[in-house]
């Protein structure tokens, strides 16, 4: 009769020993041999007519080893289920185990030992006791005006004037790297771009006025662009924004096309194009809708910031003990290829952090009864499709949308990824309801500085 014993060998670290007697594995060994004899193809014998004795002689040892180990594994699994053991990963066979002790000619009692790492009991950080801030960006008239202008340009009509006349002209240009004297650098940078005149530094814009197609101007990036736009241009040209020498490079900038966008008129046709299906009729309604969209954007950024704070609160203020020695051995043995003790030691801090976060999420999901339902996954797939295609809401009635969603629901990788993302979102949504955050009105500049400070602190 099989026996299973368990002893503690360290913090959250147990040894489980499985002993199996002859009567535990011999019946299945004999049955396996008979099944083998029915399916074996051996020259000189018809299929299914090979004597069991011959099969035993030829394959007895390997079949015997398989059956003993299968019996041991079943006893181990049953024991862990009955004891309701919450373990990390899989049990690790101990070095004392030696399958070479198994001899089908001399069946005996065999013992195999395994090491398990036990999941700890722990309490999640008390979110209600944490001091947190929910930033509320104040939407100004200037912000609304800027967004109205952007939408009017986006939905405006493009014309092709002869010359550059103002800040709203669009220039298609080709940047070609030169030296200070204007000679083309061999093997240097050459790149097309499209820029509004107002992207250039104010001191340089007058130089552009009156220019036309095919005109070329010698420019130095540090002189013709202010910091924000210069960083963007440097990135587009494949240069490092932090390299001062890069900003001082010279280019010949040839104008390949002059365009001008006539801003869309503030009428119902434009309102519908900017906000389809929202029934905006008047300029006042339009401005209110623009304001709501801006507020929604910054509220989402504020929520993301708070959730990032909560992530660090949960991770830093939740105390969890780990069976470190077991986990390090598991890192060494549990992957696709074995690792050294030094590699395991190096990887452990990152591994333990990820493990800690997984345990916290699992506990919050259980404690707060957080569920991801099939309709959540379908809504996620539909939302992704609409964002990718740039489609407005209301298009879901089209049959091909339903076909797409059904197809994605059959894609295991998509479903697993979507499930994880929705679950994490729901956990953070729940966590936000638990904190007693102080609301703080801020300007965009103040909030942006806070984000930068936060990122700097955590990286």
Order of alpha helices (4+ residues) and beta strands (2+ residues): beta-beta-alpha-alpha-beta-beta-beta-alpha-beta-beta-beta-alpha-beta-alpha-alpha-alpha-beta-alpha-alpha-alpha-alpha-alpha-alpha-alpha-beta-alpha
